[in-house]
Amino acid sequence: MVEQFVQEIVQWIRIMPPASIYLVFFLVAYLENIIPPVPGDVLVAFGGYLAAESVIHLIPVLLLTTAASVLGFMSVYLLGSRWGSKIQDQKERNWLVRFIPLKYINTVRDWMSRWGQGVVLANRFLAGTRSVISLTAGISQTRVSYTVISSTVSSLLWNGILLGCGWIVHENWRIIGEYLSIYGWVIMTVIILFVAIRVGMYYFGKKKSC
């Protein structure tokens, strides 16, 4: 289904004027932070291919996708900052809140207490946890200025890598999606193992103290 969505967007972009293409990439990069299933990374890589074909320019699309990524990150941050306590308190009472992974929020909160802004700085490279990191940063009330800077650096580096890869592999840009999928699974596996080890150590320590 994701591949079909990407195919439809790509076909749509191919017949659009350049000015509209920039707008599409901005919206995709923004929505990818709000709605994680949106395949923003693959489409950004496609932007690198279009830049190599001189359909659009590399620097403008890099700046636009970076700005959109930061705006999306801070939108979710605002959600966590304003309604973080309600999100946690209404876990069982609100059907919508039930879809928010609180166990991952607690894990990310532990990360932030240990590494602080380093977690935000790495957020674009932590596939599958970006929205959770931005939400947790808001709940934790991290300093806005530092959070914007960290998010900007992270987005600039990540989008730059994607666009560069799209430029280099050219018409083979689709293979980037395959590598991103593998990368995402590796990251999620590492995170799950990390959480499992931490939980196991906690209960083992608790049992030992008893």
LUMSEKE-144031 format. One record per atom (N, C-alpha, C): residue in one letter; atom name; z, y, x. Coordinates in nm, 4 decimals, m for minus. Example, Ala and Ser with C-alpha at 12.3 -4.5 7.8 and 13.67 -1.06 7.14 Angstrom:
BEGIN
residuo;atomo;Z;Y;X
A;N;0.7800;m0.5690;1.3190;
A;CA;0.7800;m0.4500;1.2300;
A;C;0.7800;m0.3300;1.3200;
S;N;0.7080;m0.2250;1.2850;
S;CA;0.7140;m0.1060;1.3670;
S;C;0.7870;0.0030;1.2900;
// end
This chain:
BEGIN
residuo;atomo;Z;Y;X
M;N;0.0000;m0.1205;0.0832;
M;CA;0.0000;0.0000;0.0000;
M;C;0.0000;0.1261;0.0871;
V;N;0.0768;0.1213;0.1966;
V;CA;0.0800;0.2353;0.2884;
V;C;m0.0563;0.2559;0.3523;
E;N;m0.1214;0.1449;0.3912;
E;CA;m0.2535;0.1546;0.4526;
E;C;m0.3547;0.2149;0.3562;
Q;N;m0.3447;0.1764;0.2289;
Q;CA;m0.4348;0.2308;0.1283;
Q;C;m0.4119;0.3807;0.1108;
F;N;m0.2842;0.4209;0.1127;
F;CA;m0.2510;0.5628;0.1009;
F;C;m0.3085;0.6418;0.2179;
V;N;m0.2922;0.5876;0.3389;
V;CA;m0.3452;0.6528;0.4585;
V;C;m0.4970;0.6646;0.4488;
Q;N;m0.5617;0.5567;0.4030;
Q;CA;m0.7073;0.5565;0.3914;
Q;C;m0.7546;0.6639;0.2941;
E;N;m0.6856;0.6766;0.1820;
E;CA;m0.7249;0.7760;0.0822;
E;C;m0.7064;0.9177;0.1344;
I;N;m0.5943;0.9417;0.2046;
I;CA;m0.5695;1.0742;0.2624;
I;C;m0.6749;1.1071;0.3677;
V;N;m0.7076;1.0086;0.4509;
V;CA;m0.8067;1.0292;0.5568;
V;C;m0.9422;1.0643;0.4968;
Q;N;m0.9827;0.9891;0.3948;
Q;CA;m1.1110;1.0167;0.3305;
Q;C;m1.1115;1.1552;0.2669;
W;N;m0.9984;1.1928;0.2112;
W;CA;m0.9851;1.3241;0.1494;
W;C;m0.9950;1.4342;0.2541;
I;N;m0.9281;1.4141;0.3672;
I;CA;m0.9286;1.5140;0.4744;
I;C;m1.0691;1.5333;0.5313;
R;N;m1.1449;1.4252;0.5415;
R;CA;m1.2772;1.4309;0.6032;
R;C;m1.3735;1.5257;0.5319;
I;N;m1.3512;1.5490;0.4017;
I;CA;m1.4435;1.6338;0.3247;
I;C;m1.3855;1.7727;0.2996;
M;N;m1.2714;1.8017;0.3615;
M;CA;m1.2061;1.9303;0.3396;
M;C;m1.2465;2.0309;0.4466;
P;N;m1.2433;2.1606;0.4142;
P;CA;m1.2656;2.2636;0.5163;
P;C;m1.1462;2.2679;0.6115;
P;N;m1.1652;2.3123;0.7361;
P;CA;m1.0580;2.3119;0.8371;
P;C;m0.9287;2.3790;0.7931;
A;N;m0.9375;2.4931;0.7242;
A;CA;m0.8164;2.5640;0.6820;
A;C;m0.7315;2.4772;0.5899;
S;N;m0.7962;2.4035;0.5021;
S;CA;m0.7236;2.3152;0.4099;
S;C;m0.6649;2.1948;0.4819;
I;N;m0.7323;2.1501;0.5877;
I;CA;m0.6823;2.0361;0.6656;
I;C;m0.5479;2.0697;0.7293;
Y;N;m0.5364;2.1903;0.7817;
Y;CA;m0.4097;2.2334;0.8408;
Y;C;m0.2978;2.2282;0.7364;
L;N;m0.3301;2.2717;0.6141;
L;CA;m0.2305;2.2718;0.5066;
L;C;m0.1860;2.1291;0.4738;
V;N;m0.2811;2.0360;0.4716;
V;CA;m0.2487;1.8959;0.4424;
V;C;m0.1547;1.8393;0.5485;
F;N;m0.1842;1.8673;0.6747;
F;CA;m0.0972;1.8169;0.7816;
F;C;0.0425;1.8788;0.7730;
F;N;0.0500;2.0050;0.7364;
F;CA;0.1801;2.0699;0.7192;
F;C;0.2595;1.9999;0.6090;
L;N;0.1959;1.9746;0.4945;
L;CA;0.2642;1.9112;0.3817;
L;C;0.3054;1.7680;0.4147;
V;N;0.2180;1.6955;0.4837;
V;CA;0.2500;1.5567;0.5201;
V;C;0.3694;1.5524;0.6149;
A;N;0.3693;1.6408;0.7152;
A;CA;0.4795;1.6436;0.8113;
A;C;0.6102;1.6844;0.7444;
Y;N;0.6015;1.7709;0.6445;
Y;CA;0.7223;1.8124;0.5725;
Y;C;0.7737;1.6995;0.4831;
L;N;0.6856;1.6417;0.4033;
L;CA;0.7266;1.5391;0.3073;
L;C;0.7765;1.4129;0.3752;
E;N;0.7274;1.3861;0.4966;
E;CA;0.7706;1.2663;0.5687;
E;C;0.9203;1.2682;0.5952;
N;N;0.9776;1.3890;0.6052;
N;CA;1.1222;1.4025;0.6245;
N;C;1.1989;1.3892;0.4935;
I;N;1.1356;1.4264;0.3837;
I;CA;1.2003;1.4221;0.2522;
I;C;1.1858;1.2845;0.1890;
I;N;1.0654;1.2278;0.2019;
I;CA;1.0349;1.0973;0.1443;
I;C;0.9918;1.0055;0.2578;
P;N;1.0833;0.9330;0.3196;
P;CA;1.0541;0.8517;0.4388;
P;C;0.9324;0.7595;0.4295;
P;N;0.8998;0.6992;0.3116;
P;CA;0.7819;0.6122;0.3087;
P;C;0.6501;0.6824;0.3384;
V;N;0.6453;0.8156;0.3291;
V;CA;0.5220;0.8878;0.3610;
V;C;0.4874;0.8632;0.5081;
P;N;0.3687;0.8079;0.5368;
P;CA;0.3320;0.7725;0.6757;
P;C;0.2880;0.8934;0.7565;
G;N;0.3785;0.9852;0.7779;
G;CA;0.3451;1.1089;0.8468;
G;C;0.3015;1.0894;0.9900;
D;N;0.3648;0.9969;1.0620;
D;CA;0.3341;0.9776;1.2041;
D;C;0.1901;0.9336;1.2247;
V;N;0.1444;0.8395;1.1427;
V;CA;0.0078;0.7887;1.1562;
V;C;m0.0926;0.8996;1.1299;
L;N;m0.0649;0.9803;1.0287;
L;CA;m0.1568;1.0881;0.9949;
L;C;m0.1568;1.1983;1.1004;
V;N;m0.0424;1.2225;1.1628;
V;CA;m0.0384;1.3192;1.2729;
V;C;m0.1256;1.2689;1.3885;
A;N;m0.1199;1.1393;1.4154;
A;CA;m0.2069;1.0811;1.5188;
A;C;m0.3539;1.1002;1.4818;
F;N;m0.3853;1.0893;1.3542;
F;CA;m0.5215;1.1152;1.3064;
F;C;m0.5604;1.2602;1.3353;
G;N;m0.4616;1.3499;1.3288;
G;CA;m0.4863;1.4898;1.3621;
G;C;m0.5318;1.5048;1.5065;
G;N;m0.4774;1.4217;1.5958;
G;CA;m0.5205;1.4240;1.7351;
G;C;m0.6661;1.3845;1.7497;
Y;N;m0.7074;1.2861;1.6705;
Y;CA;m0.8478;1.2442;1.6711;
Y;C;m0.9379;1.3564;1.6206;
L;N;m0.8966;1.4230;1.5122;
L;CA;m0.9754;1.5340;1.4580;
L;C;m0.9850;1.6484;1.5590;
A;N;m0.8779;1.6712;1.6335;
A;CA;m0.8801;1.7753;1.7359;
A;C;m0.9774;1.7387;1.8480;
A;N;m0.9796;1.6109;1.8838;
A;CA;m1.0738;1.5659;1.9869;
A;C;m1.2179;1.5814;1.9405;
E;N;m1.2389;1.5724;1.8081;
E;CA;m1.3717;1.5886;1.7508;
E;C;m1.4049;1.7350;1.7226;
S;N;m1.3103;1.8249;1.7568;
S;CA;m1.3262;1.9697;1.7356;
S;C;m1.3355;2.0078;1.5886;
V;N;m1.2831;1.9212;1.5021;
V;CA;m1.2776;1.9548;1.3596;
V;C;m1.1665;2.0573;1.3361;
I;N;m1.0547;2.0374;1.4057;
I;CA;m0.9429;2.1317;1.4044;
I;C;m0.9004;2.1549;1.5491;
H;N;m0.8086;2.2469;1.5696;
H;CA;m0.7618;2.2770;1.7053;
H;C;m0.6246;2.2142;1.7290;
L;N;m0.6030;2.1662;1.8497;
L;CA;m0.4829;2.0890;1.8821;
L;C;m0.3548;2.1714;1.8732;
I;N;m0.3519;2.2883;1.9358;
I;CA;m0.2286;2.3674;1.9401;
I;C;m0.1838;2.4115;1.8006;
P;N;m0.2748;2.4642;1.7158;
P;CA;m0.2304;2.5018;1.5807;
P;C;m0.1732;2.3861;1.5007;
V;N;m0.2369;2.2673;1.5076;
V;CA;m0.1850;2.1545;1.4299;
V;C;m0.0523;2.1060;1.4870;
L;N;m0.0347;2.1173;1.6196;
L;CA;0.0938;2.0818;1.6802;
L;C;0.2037;2.1755;1.6324;
L;N;0.1752;2.3053;1.6333;
L;CA;0.2750;2.4029;1.5905;
L;C;0.3061;2.3896;1.4413;
L;N;0.2039;2.3652;1.3600;
L;CA;0.2244;2.3526;1.2154;
L;C;0.3039;2.2269;1.1798;
T;N;0.2683;2.1144;1.2408;
T;CA;0.3413;1.9907;1.2101;
T;C;0.4843;1.9970;1.2627;
T;N;0.5040;2.0645;1.3755;
T;CA;0.6397;2.0806;1.4291;
T;C;0.7234;2.1679;1.3358;
A;N;0.6656;2.2797;1.2917;
A;CA;0.7372;2.3685;1.1994;
A;C;0.7693;2.2963;1.0688;
A;N;0.6741;2.2165;1.0191;
A;CA;0.6962;2.1419;0.8950;
A;C;0.8049;2.0364;0.9117;
S;N;0.8060;1.9701;1.0281;
S;CA;0.9079;1.8679;1.0544;
S;C;1.0472;1.9298;1.0574;
V;N;1.0582;2.0443;1.1234;
V;CA;1.1877;2.1131;1.1305;
V;C;1.2299;2.1613;0.9921;
L;N;1.1354;2.2158;0.9169;
L;CA;1.1660;2.2627;0.7815;
L;C;1.2116;2.1469;0.6934;
G;N;1.1444;2.0319;0.7067;
G;CA;1.1853;1.9141;0.6303;
G;C;1.3228;1.8654;0.6709;
F;N;1.3479;1.8635;0.8019;
F;CA;1.4789;1.8221;0.8530;
F;C;1.5885;1.9122;0.7979;
M;N;1.5662;2.0434;0.8026;
M;CA;1.6679;2.1372;0.7583;
M;C;1.6836;2.1389;0.6063;
S;N;1.5806;2.0984;0.5337;
S;CA;1.5924;2.0870;0.3878;
S;C;1.6916;1.9778;0.3516;
V;N;1.6793;1.8635;0.4199;
V;CA;1.7737;1.7537;0.3958;
V;C;1.9116;1.7903;0.4501;
Y;N;1.9138;1.8633;0.5606;
Y;CA;2.0402;1.9131;0.6166;
Y;C;2.1126;1.9979;0.5118;
L;N;2.0388;2.0859;0.4453;
L;CA;2.0977;2.1725;0.3425;
L;C;2.1538;2.0903;0.2275;
L;N;2.0829;1.9854;0.1919;
L;CA;2.1311;1.8953;0.0866;
L;C;2.2655;1.8354;0.1255;
G;N;2.2755;1.7872;0.2492;
G;CA;2.4016;1.7292;0.2961;
G;C;2.5105;1.8322;0.3094;
S;N;2.4743;1.9527;0.3533;
S;CA;2.5733;2.0589;0.3715;
S;C;2.6331;2.1047;0.2394;
R;N;2.5512;2.1138;0.1376;
R;CA;2.5985;2.1662;0.0082;
R;C;2.6601;2.0595;m0.0807;
W;N;2.6030;1.9391;m0.0777;
W;CA;2.6491;1.8372;m0.1715;
W;C;2.6963;1.7096;m0.1025;
G;N;2.7275;1.7183;0.0267;
G;CA;2.7696;1.5998;0.1010;
G;C;2.8907;1.5306;0.0431;
S;N;2.9930;1.6065;0.0082;
S;CA;3.1154;1.5470;m0.0467;
S;C;3.0890;1.4805;m0.1810;
K;N;3.0044;1.5434;m0.2633;
K;CA;2.9720;1.4858;m0.3938;
K;C;2.8913;1.3581;m0.3781;
I;N;2.8026;1.3567;m0.2778;
I;CA;2.7225;1.2374;m0.2533;
I;C;2.8120;1.1181;m0.2233;
Q;N;2.9164;1.1411;m0.1452;
Q;CA;3.0078;1.0328;m0.1109;
Q;C;3.1028;0.9983;m0.2248;
D;N;3.1512;1.0995;m0.2965;
D;CA;3.2472;1.0765;m0.4043;
D;C;3.1840;1.0109;m0.5263;
Q;N;3.0548;1.0372;m0.5520;
Q;CA;2.9896;0.9885;m0.6727;
Q;C;2.9039;0.8652;m0.6476;
K;N;2.9319;0.7956;m0.5408;
K;CA;2.8529;0.6789;m0.5036;
K;C;2.8402;0.5787;m0.6180;
E;N;2.9473;0.5529;m0.6880;
E;CA;2.9463;0.4519;m0.7943;
E;C;2.9141;0.5109;m0.9311;
R;N;2.9263;0.6428;m0.9460;
R;CA;2.9080;0.7035;m1.0781;
R;C;2.7675;0.7565;m1.1029;
N;N;2.6939;0.7840;m0.9990;
N;CA;2.5620;0.8439;m1.0132;
N;C;2.4567;0.7448;m0.9646;
W;N;2.3624;0.7069;m1.0543;
W;CA;2.2629;0.6053;m1.0190;
W;C;2.1731;0.6506;m0.9048;
L;N;2.1439;0.7820;m0.8971;
L;CA;2.0573;0.8324;m0.7921;
L;C;2.1247;0.8236;m0.6557;
V;N;2.2543;0.8518;m0.6527;
V;CA;2.3293;0.8514;m0.5278;
V;C;2.3384;0.7109;m0.4688;
R;N;2.3249;0.6110;m0.5540;
R;CA;2.3362;0.4730;m0.5070;
R;C;2.2267;0.4356;m0.4083;
F;N;2.1180;0.5095;m0.4088;
F;CA;2.0069;0.4806;m0.3181;
F;C;2.0274;0.5431;m0.1802;
I;N;2.1343;0.6225;m0.1640;
I;CA;2.1626;0.6837;m0.0345;
I;C;2.2496;0.5884;0.0473;
P;N;2.2035;0.5450;0.1639;
P;CA;2.2743;0.4439;0.2445;
P;C;2.3978;0.5010;0.3139;
L;N;2.5112;0.4976;0.2440;
L;CA;2.6326;0.5573;0.2994;
L;C;2.6801;0.4857;0.4255;
K;N;2.6540;0.3551;0.4353;
K;CA;2.7001;0.2841;0.5554;
K;C;2.6274;0.3355;0.6793;
Y;N;2.5008;0.3732;0.6618;
Y;CA;2.4272;0.4293;0.7732;
Y;C;2.4730;0.5712;0.8042;
I;N;2.5142;0.6437;0.7003;
I;CA;2.5679;0.7782;0.7207;
I;C;2.6934;0.7706;0.8060;
N;N;2.7784;0.6743;0.7765;
N;CA;2.9013;0.6583;0.8551;
N;C;2.8696;0.6198;0.9999;
T;N;2.7662;0.5369;1.0171;
T;CA;2.7255;0.4983;1.1524;
T;C;2.6739;0.6189;1.2300;
V;N;2.5860;0.6969;1.1652;
V;CA;2.5300;0.8158;1.2299;
V;C;2.6399;0.9175;1.2582;
R;N;2.7378;0.9258;1.1698;
R;CA;2.8508;1.0170;1.1926;
R;C;2.9268;0.9767;1.3180;
D;N;2.9421;0.8469;1.3396;
D;CA;3.0061;0.7992;1.4629;
D;C;2.9234;0.8386;1.5847;
W;N;2.7908;0.8249;1.5717;
W;CA;2.7032;0.8654;1.6821;
W;C;2.7219;1.0129;1.7143;
M;N;2.7259;1.0952;1.6083;
M;CA;2.7344;1.2394;1.6282;
M;C;2.8683;1.2808;1.6862;
S;N;2.9734;1.2076;1.6509;
S;CA;3.1037;1.2389;1.7088;
S;C;3.1064;1.2052;1.8580;
R;N;3.0201;1.1135;1.8985;
R;CA;3.0154;1.0732;2.0387;
R;C;2.9130;1.1541;2.1187;
W;N;2.7920;1.1722;2.0599;
W;CA;2.6836;1.2368;2.1352;
W;C;2.6430;1.3746;2.0808;
G;N;2.7034;1.4156;1.9702;
G;CA;2.6783;1.5489;1.9165;
G;C;2.5318;1.5767;1.8879;
Q;N;2.4819;1.6902;1.9388;
Q;CA;2.3445;1.7316;1.9124;
Q;C;2.2411;1.6385;1.9759;
G;N;2.2866;1.5521;2.0648;
G;CA;2.1953;1.4552;2.1249;
G;C;2.1306;1.3663;2.0202;
V;N;2.2039;1.3378;1.9128;
V;CA;2.1507;1.2550;1.8049;
V;C;2.0381;1.3287;1.7331;
V;N;2.0591;1.4582;1.7068;
V;CA;1.9550;1.5398;1.6425;
V;C;1.8353;1.5528;1.7359;
L;N;1.8624;1.5683;1.8637;
L;CA;1.7561;1.5817;1.9629;
L;C;1.6696;1.4554;1.9679;
A;N;1.7296;1.3411;1.9416;
A;CA;1.6563;1.2142;1.9472;
A;C;1.6047;1.1705;1.8114;
N;N;1.6293;1.2489;1.7053;
N;CA;1.6032;1.1995;1.5697;
N;C;1.4588;1.1592;1.5443;
R;N;1.3623;1.2316;1.5994;
R;CA;1.2221;1.1974;1.5739;
R;C;1.1831;1.0650;1.6382;
F;N;1.2592;1.0243;1.7396;
F;CA;1.2276;0.9007;1.8100;
F;C;1.3021;0.7807;1.7508;
L;N;1.3877;0.8063;1.6521;
L;CA;1.4665;0.7002;1.5900;
L;C;1.4077;0.6682;1.4529;
A;N;1.2998;0.5933;1.4535;
A;CA;1.2296;0.5605;1.3299;
A;C;1.3219;0.4927;1.2295;
G;N;1.3108;0.5347;1.1045;
G;CA;1.3903;0.4747;0.9977;
G;C;1.5249;0.5400;0.9752;
T;N;1.5635;0.6330;1.0632;
T;CA;1.6951;0.6964;1.0487;
T;C;1.6866;0.8487;1.0384;
R;N;1.5666;0.9047;1.0406;
R;CA;1.5518;1.0500;1.0474;
R;C;1.6191;1.1208;0.9312;
S;N;1.5912;1.0742;0.8091;
S;CA;1.6505;1.1389;0.6916;
S;C;1.8019;1.1234;0.6906;
V;N;1.8486;1.0066;0.7359;
V;CA;1.9928;0.9823;0.7411;
V;C;2.0579;1.0760;0.8424;
I;N;1.9905;1.0979;0.9561;
I;CA;2.0451;1.1867;1.0591;
I;C;2.0526;1.3298;1.0079;
S;N;1.9470;1.3782;0.9429;
S;CA;1.9482;1.5154;0.8912;
S;C;2.0528;1.5315;0.7813;
L;N;2.0657;1.4307;0.6951;
L;CA;2.1663;1.4368;0.5889;
L;C;2.3069;1.4363;0.6473;
T;N;2.3286;1.3503;0.7462;
T;CA;2.4602;1.3407;0.8094;
T;C;2.4940;1.4676;0.8860;
A;N;2.3938;1.5273;0.9500;
A;CA;2.4169;1.6530;1.0212;
A;C;2.4640;1.7607;0.9237;
G;N;2.4051;1.7606;0.8037;
G;CA;2.4477;1.8563;0.7024;
G;C;2.5878;1.8285;0.6530;
I;N;2.6173;1.7017;0.6271;
I;CA;2.7512;1.6632;0.5819;
I;C;2.8553;1.6987;0.6878;
S;N;2.8186;1.6802;0.8148;
S;CA;2.9104;1.7080;0.9252;
S;C;2.9202;1.8567;0.9586;
Q;N;2.8367;1.9379;0.8912;
Q;CA;2.8386;2.0832;0.9127;
Q;C;2.8153;2.1196;1.0594;
T;N;2.7165;2.0542;1.1212;
T;CA;2.6832;2.0899;1.2585;
T;C;2.6317;2.2338;1.2620;
R;N;2.6456;2.2982;1.3753;
R;CA;2.6055;2.4384;1.3866;
R;C;2.4548;2.4527;1.3630;
V;N;2.4184;2.5404;1.2681;
V;CA;2.2800;2.5520;1.2238;
V;C;2.1856;2.5886;1.3384;
S;N;2.2215;2.6870;1.4182;
S;CA;2.1325;2.7323;1.5251;
S;C;2.1036;2.6204;1.6241;
Y;N;2.2067;2.5471;1.6659;
Y;CA;2.1884;2.4364;1.7596;
Y;C;2.1059;2.3241;1.6956;
T;N;2.1301;2.3001;1.5676;
T;CA;2.0586;2.1942;1.4973;
T;C;1.9102;2.2259;1.4857;
V;N;1.8781;2.3511;1.4564;
V;CA;1.7378;2.3927;1.4483;
V;C;1.6700;2.3769;1.5838;
I;N;1.7376;2.4188;1.6902;
I;CA;1.6801;2.4075;1.8249;
I;C;1.6576;2.2612;1.8626;
S;N;1.7574;2.1771;1.8396;
S;CA;1.7458;2.0346;1.8736;
S;C;1.6350;1.9684;1.7928;
S;N;1.6289;2.0011;1.6650;
S;CA;1.5251;1.9442;1.5790;
S;C;1.3866;1.9907;1.6218;
T;N;1.3764;2.1160;1.6626;
T;CA;1.2476;2.1702;1.7071;
T;C;1.1993;2.1005;1.8327;
V;N;1.2874;2.0844;1.9309;
V;CA;1.2504;2.0174;2.0554;
V;C;1.2073;1.8732;2.0278;
S;N;1.2843;1.8040;1.9439;
S;CA;1.2545;1.6655;1.9106;
S;C;1.1185;1.6541;1.8415;
S;N;1.0934;1.7415;1.7449;
S;CA;0.9675;1.7377;1.6695;
S;C;0.8490;1.7751;1.7573;
L;N;0.8690;1.8743;1.8440;
L;CA;0.7609;1.9185;1.9318;
L;C;0.7195;1.8059;2.0277;
L;N;0.8181;1.7379;2.0842;
L;CA;0.7889;1.6283;2.1768;
L;C;0.7213;1.5119;2.1054;
W;N;0.7778;1.4715;1.9921;
W;CA;0.7256;1.3552;1.9194;
W;C;0.5848;1.3813;1.8656;
N;N;0.5660;1.4951;1.7995;
N;CA;0.4339;1.5268;1.7454;
N;C;0.3322;1.5459;1.8570;
G;N;0.3775;1.6019;1.9691;
G;CA;0.2884;1.6162;2.0836;
G;C;0.2403;1.4817;2.1356;
I;N;0.3309;1.3854;2.1402;
I;CA;0.2954;1.2503;2.1844;
I;C;0.1944;1.1872;2.0884;
L;N;0.2211;1.1997;1.9574;
L;CA;0.1316;1.1411;1.8568;
L;C;m0.0075;1.2035;1.8622;
L;N;m0.0122;1.3359;1.8689;
L;CA;m0.1405;1.4047;1.8749;
L;C;m0.2145;1.3697;2.0040;
G;N;m0.1394;1.3622;2.1136;
G;CA;m0.2007;1.3256;2.2406;
G;C;m0.2586;1.1853;2.2377;
C;N;m0.1852;1.0932;2.1779;
C;CA;m0.2343;0.9551;2.1666;
C;C;m0.3586;0.9493;2.0781;
G;N;m0.3557;1.0241;1.9674;
G;CA;m0.4720;1.0290;1.8799;
G;C;m0.5938;1.0852;1.9505;
W;N;m0.5703;1.1848;2.0347;
W;CA;m0.6784;1.2455;2.1138;
W;C;m0.7360;1.1446;2.2137;
I;N;m0.6476;1.0709;2.2799;
I;CA;m0.6899;0.9789;2.3859;
I;C;m0.7646;0.8575;2.3304;
V;N;m0.7080;0.7930;2.2282;
V;CA;m0.7710;0.6705;2.1765;
V;C;m0.8886;0.7016;2.0852;
H;N;m0.8977;0.8281;2.0405;
H;CA;m1.0136;0.8775;1.9659;
H;C;m1.0334;0.7975;1.8362;
E;N;m1.1520;0.7377;1.8177;
E;CA;m1.1813;0.6710;1.6897;
E;C;m1.0946;0.5491;1.6670;
N;N;m1.0211;0.5057;1.7685;
N;CA;m0.9299;0.3919;1.7532;
N;C;m0.7887;0.4366;1.7164;
W;N;m0.7763;0.5545;1.6588;
W;CA;m0.6445;0.6115;1.6279;
W;C;m0.5604;0.5222;1.5370;
R;N;m0.6260;0.4370;1.4581;
R;CA;m0.5512;0.3516;1.3640;
R;C;m0.4579;0.2536;1.4355;
I;N;m0.4928;0.2153;1.5583;
I;CA;m0.4074;0.1193;1.6301;
I;C;m0.2702;0.1797;1.6588;
I;N;m0.2627;0.3126;1.6582;
I;CA;m0.1339;0.3786;1.6813;
I;C;m0.0356;0.3393;1.5711;
G;N;m0.0875;0.3254;1.4487;
G;CA;m0.0027;0.2843;1.3368;
G;C;0.0579;0.1475;1.3595;
E;N;m0.0199;0.0548;1.4201;
E;CA;0.0314;m0.0780;1.4489;
E;C;0.1439;m0.0729;1.5516;
Y;N;0.1245;0.0086;1.6551;
Y;CA;0.2281;0.0221;1.7569;
Y;C;0.3522;0.0925;1.7019;
L;N;0.3300;0.1899;1.6134;
L;CA;0.4433;0.2589;1.5509;
L;C;0.5246;0.1637;1.4642;
S;N;0.4549;0.0720;1.3964;
S;CA;0.5241;m0.0269;1.3137;
S;C;0.6124;m0.1173;1.3995;
I;N;0.5569;m0.1638;1.5120;
I;CA;0.6346;m0.2473;1.6046;
I;C;0.7526;m0.1691;1.6606;
Y;N;0.7247;m0.0448;1.6993;
Y;CA;0.8293;0.0419;1.7533;
Y;C;0.9420;0.0615;1.6506;
G;N;0.9025;0.0836;1.5251;
G;CA;1.0020;0.1035;1.4198;
G;C;1.0903;m0.0179;1.4003;
W;N;1.0286;m0.1376;1.4029;
W;CA;1.1064;m0.2596;1.3870;
W;C;1.2026;m0.2811;1.5035;
V;N;1.1575;m0.2485;1.6229;
V;CA;1.2445;m0.2622;1.7402;
V;C;1.3649;m0.1690;1.7281;
I;N;1.3388;m0.0431;1.6895;
I;CA;1.4473;0.0541;1.6745;
I;C;1.5462;0.0095;1.5684;
M;N;1.4952;m0.0350;1.4531;
M;CA;1.5835;m0.0792;1.3449;
M;C;1.6645;m0.2018;1.3855;
T;N;1.6026;m0.2935;1.4609;
T;CA;1.6741;m0.4125;1.5069;
T;C;1.7879;m0.3744;1.6001;
V;N;1.7602;m0.2804;1.6906;
V;CA;1.8633;m0.2337;1.7836;
V;C;1.9778;m0.1679;1.7073;
I;N;1.9444;m0.0871;1.6065;
I;CA;2.0471;m0.0192;1.5273;
I;C;2.1317;m0.1192;1.4505;
I;N;2.0663;m0.2181;1.3889;
I;CA;2.1393;m0.3199;1.3125;
I;C;2.2324;m0.3993;1.4045;
L;N;2.1819;m0.4348;1.5224;
L;CA;2.2653;m0.5073;1.6184;
L;C;2.3834;m0.4219;1.6635;
F;N;2.3569;m0.2931;1.6850;
F;CA;2.4631;m0.2013;1.7259;
F;C;2.5719;m0.1931;1.6196;
V;N;2.5289;m0.1794;1.4936;
V;CA;2.6250;m0.1717;1.3828;
V;C;2.7028;m0.3023;1.3706;
A;N;2.6323;m0.4154;1.3813;
A;CA;2.6977;m0.5461;1.3693;
A;C;2.8014;m0.5661;1.4790;
I;N;2.7675;m0.5257;1.6006;
I;CA;2.8613;m0.5388;1.7131;
I;C;2.9841;m0.4509;1.6917;
R;N;2.9605;m0.3261;1.6446;
R;CA;3.0724;m0.2350;1.6210;
R;C;3.1646;m0.2878;1.5120;
V;N;3.1052;m0.3403;1.4045;
V;CA;3.1857;m0.3964;1.2950;
V;C;3.2620;m0.5185;1.3439;
G;N;3.1945;m0.6050;1.4215;
G;CA;3.2602;m0.7236;1.4734;
G;C;3.3757;m0.6888;1.5661;
M;N;3.3555;m0.5893;1.6514;
M;CA;3.4619;m0.5464;1.7429;
M;C;3.5800;m0.4877;1.6659;
Y;N;3.5483;m0.4141;1.5577;
Y;CA;3.6548;m0.3539;1.4774;
Y;C;3.7430;m0.4599;1.4129;
Y;N;3.6778;m0.5569;1.3469;
Y;CA;3.7538;m0.6603;1.2773;
Y;C;3.8241;m0.7548;1.3751;
F;N;3.7605;m0.7809;1.4901;
F;CA;3.8219;m0.8655;1.5908;
F;C;3.9475;m0.7973;1.6464;
G;N;3.9338;m0.6672;1.6746;
G;CA;4.0481;m0.5918;1.7249;
G;C;4.1591;m0.5836;1.6226;
K;N;4.1220;m0.5667;1.4963;
K;CA;4.2208;m0.5579;1.3884;
K;C;4.2932;m0.6910;1.3708;
K;N;4.2178;m0.7994;1.3796;
K;CA;4.2768;m0.9328;1.3628;
K;C;4.3675;m0.9643;1.4810;
K;N;4.3252;m0.9213;1.6009;
K;CA;4.4024;m0.9488;1.7218;
K;C;4.5351;m0.8728;1.7211;
S;N;4.5315;m0.7498;1.6665;
S;CA;4.6525;m0.6689;1.6616;
S;C;4.7538;m0.7245;1.5617;
C;N;4.7021;m0.7986;1.4640;
C;CA;4.7927;m0.8589;1.3645;
C;C;4.8583;m0.9847;1.4206;
// end
